[in-house]
Amino acid sequence: MLELVDLDKRLDEDVHDRVFPELEIRLGECQRAARAANVPVVVVFEGWDAAGKGTIINRLTQALDPRGFRVHPISAPNEDERLHPWMGRFWKKLPPAGALAIFDRSWYGRVLTERLNEGLSKRRWREAYDEIQQFERQLADAGTVIVKFWLHISRKEQRKRFKRLEKTAATAWKVGKDEWAQSRHYDRWLAAAEEMLARTSTAYAPWTVVEATDARFRRVKVFEVLTQAIQTEIDRRAAAPPVVLKPMDVPEPSPTDEQTILDRLDLTLSLSREEYEKQLDKLQKRLFRLEHEMYVARVPAAIVYEGADAGGKGGNIKRLTAGLDPRGYEVVPVGPPDAPEKAHHFLWRFWRDVPKAGHITIFDRSWYGRVLVERVEGYCSEDEWRRAYREINEFERQLTEFGAVLVKFWLHIDRDEQLRRFEARRDEPAKQWKITDDDWRNREKWRQYNVAVVDMLEKTSTPYAPWTVLEANCKLHARIKALRTVADALEAAL
Amino acid sequence: MLELVDLDKRLDEDVHDRVFPELEIRLGECQRAARAANVPVVVVFEGWDAAGKGTIINRLTQALDPRGFRVHPISAPNEDERLHPWMGRFWKKLPPAGALAIFDRSWYGRVLTERLNEGLSKRRWREAYDEIQQFERQLADAGTVIVKFWLHISRKEQRKRFKRLEKTAATAWKVGKDEWAQSRHYDRWLAAAEEMLARTSTAYAPWTVVEATDARFRRVKVFEVLTQAIQTEIDRRAAAPPVVLKPMDVPEPSPTDEQTILDRLDLTLSLSREEYEKQLDKLQKRLFRLEHEMYVARVPAAIVYEGADAGGKGGNIKRLTAGLDPRGYEVVPVGPPDAPEKAHHFLWRFWRDVPKAGHITIFDRSWYGRVLVERVEGYCSEDEWRRAYREINEFERQLTEFGAVLVKFWLHIDRDEQLRRFEARRDEPAKQWKITDDDWRNREKWRQYNVAVVDMLEKTSTPYAPWTVLEANCKLHARIKALRTVADALEAAL
């Protein structure tokens, strides 16, 4: 592919001077239109050392309104980033709706520098290809424009540039051991780049190879392609039918509905107080020991609590954490997204809270809100929640690939038990704050929630991140089962 | 002080069991009241190793609604944190209005562990005392409750606990070289702790020494003190007169008004296009070289642009960055705060963008919005903008103490020039987006802005962070002066 690129392409100065000022204005217009239409834009620059990434990025930023973009120079991950799944640091740098992020090098470092120079294992960089594609597809599906440039120059041209840079003190630092190594192994890099371009050029996130020998040509091409890509998405949105948001319909009751996994639960399972105390004490001690072993082995864990209102999530989490050292775990309560969170992909905020190697994060509600409350209430479109099952599976897979243990609980109670608990909360002054009008409203949607829960369990229980349903009519039983499940999962991982 | 603490204090089990459940409920109530009243709460635990910080924090979290707090275990700063002023990492962890942050160790590490174990220079830990007090005063002034606990045990008790912990495999890891070193140098630590308590116990952020020998006593005291502190702030707010927010009055024109620094400017200063091109080219090359030298020397720089609307900030910044390597600088445009930013101290968001060692951050508008637009429009109270001058000086002092170069520009034009530029923008299609109704409205407040600007210049021009006023009627002159000022400042620092 790259051997067919005509590296002699040039643009005459007079053509450039006629076309380029126009392009700069157009790009500025596009940026403002993207802001108005809430389109996020991700621009990636990869390419040979000395191909001119820095220069072209500077030209771009000159044409853009600074209130709408950020430049992210990517180098090797720092200490803290290494303790997290590798994609996390890119998620955190994504632009909110209406803004641009320009990446000077990117997640592709994983299949280039890290593969070629840092001896990343074959298994890892192969896995990286999957994760890159998941990442870009998820963003594109949510309406992000992704424009990727490969700045291409020949080995000869690169060597010429290195020598020129080395001549001046002010630029000599740009050429070091790594740069000359790339020149020496140009063919090896070329093969890796070819593979990368072939494997990750998709309809929604295509690569543009830029003939980068001539600065004028390079500049005009980058501006044209970027402007066009943004404009296309703006036009697409303008022409698209409006997104319909509506609450979930009440499905017609059907006899087959009654055969769900939730109906088969034995909600009479219970535990005596005495038996509970005995087991609780043992489990908490075991968990305390495991928490430390996880820390030493640098294994992270994410524990997800979902469940019916008044299902007992809070009390369950308290028993789980009561024996733990607070330095090793964190409870992350998840509520409705705030404004910056709404301006991003729904998984964005959870990437921020992914557990660090050796630490445990307990999610009190989670990313499953997308396929539960957001689906039931119509806070997102049907396309969005349908897509979410796969996106969640991919997200969890990336966590477990990193080595994380994932435990997911659904706390289930029946409708009568919920009523009893609601009434108890309502009648007891110290607990009244726990019950809101929302809870009573949600209760009216019991049927819809049950359908959503069953779909969720079926579509997101994976070998690497299985669901555990807790029969929670008896809180004591649910707590012991939860603690044991966590302890067993941690032990299995160690 | 600490020698007077009665470490034999104990609480009988029956007293504890009568009082404590009540306290847990009270604390939960307080937390919810704090959320309703938008009170942020910061809780700090410091004290001897094995004094029981982890245990008491766990008890606290059991009593709290997890949707309203975060626990922050503090250990040595990581690689990235070391490249920033040391207070930054604590700023980033501050709770938003209505939430709690619990610190397991804290910024006091700077005057304890880092001083005693890591050989922090005397100058540094002395400076740290100032910065700690500034930090806590700024938070308290903005309505944050700060509760600090020193968990105290005797040397003998500590040794006993270490031995007990060492006996069990599950806890032996808690006692290492550092812990035994503290025991050995108990007296040295005691002296440092005494000094810390004496120097940083303030009315708005007092220390509570907790007799921590007996777990029951310790627990009850912590719960009582914390609950009381939160309640006091809630009561204070309820009783306080409502905060008045009003736009700045138009001051009566007085002959003395005309003698301000702004009136003395020579706005006829100008530069020919030819001279400009020549100097620009030289300055950009010089800045490119300096950018790299700053990087090598690990010196950070913050460059602040403030100025009248249409004063030419954007164009000026573009000329400053045109020659730079995008990997070494970042332009941070500052607009109105979003919801999470509004829920914090006004400086909070700027701490996030403080330049990293070796990098340049250019602020297009900045923290000075507090004493400009917020003052003029009445977006904050008079107390708040009056306090802000000192808070800003302290903030900038902390940056320069860390080694940062600070350059601050006010771009000044006269009213006629502004009108010419507004009209040009209005009449030129490609520039219309640059002018909004807000700009015309602000123009009506020219006089108020002038008063605010003069106050700002007078109160925040410090030896370590002086203002440079740019005569900006001629853009070319203003650009060259800005670039030269930056280059000179960087050179002086190197």
HADDOCK unambig.tbl for C-alpha pairs under 7 A between the chains (distance, minus, plus):
assign (segid A and resid 54 and name CA) (segid B and resid 325 and name CA) 6.08 0.50 0.50
assign (segid A and resid 54 and name CA) (segid B and resid 326 and name CA) 6.03 0.50 0.50
assign (segid A and resid 58 and name CA) (segid B and resid 322 and name CA) 6.40 0.50 0.50
assign (segid A and resid 58 and name CA) (segid B and resid 326 and name CA) 6.35 0.50 0.50
assign (segid A and resid 62 and name CA) (segid B and resid 318 and name CA) 5.92 0.50 0.50
assign (segid A and resid 66 and name CA) (segid B and resid 331 and name CA) 6.93 0.50 0.50
assign (segid A and resid 66 and name CA) (segid B and resid 333 and name CA) 6.08 0.50 0.50
assign (segid A and resid 67 and name CA) (segid B and resid 333 and name CA) 5.00 0.50 0.50
assign (segid A and resid 73 and name CA) (segid B and resid 327 and name CA) 5.33 0.50 0.50
assign (segid A and resid 79 and name CA) (segid B and resid 79 and name CA) 6.34 0.50 0.50
assign (segid A and resid 170 and name CA) (segid B and resid 289 and name CA) 5.32 0.50 0.50
assign (segid A and resid 289 and name CA) (segid B and resid 170 and name CA) 5.28 0.50 0.50
assign (segid A and resid 318 and name CA) (segid B and resid 62 and name CA) 5.91 0.50 0.50
assign (segid A and resid 322 and name CA) (segid B and resid 58 and name CA) 6.39 0.50 0.50
assign (segid A and resid 325 and name CA) (segid B and resid 54 and name CA) 6.07 0.50 0.50
assign (segid A and resid 326 and name CA) (segid B and resid 54 and name CA) 6.01 0.50 0.50
assign (segid A and resid 326 and name CA) (segid B and resid 58 and name CA) 6.34 0.50 0.50
assign (segid A and resid 327 and name CA) (segid B and resid 73 and name CA) 5.32 0.50 0.50
assign (segid A and resid 331 and name CA) (segid B and resid 66 and name CA) 6.93 0.50 0.50
assign (segid A and resid 333 and name CA) (segid B and resid 66 and name CA) 6.08 0.50 0.50
assign (segid A and resid 333 and name CA) (segid B and resid 67 and name CA) 5.00 0.50 0.50
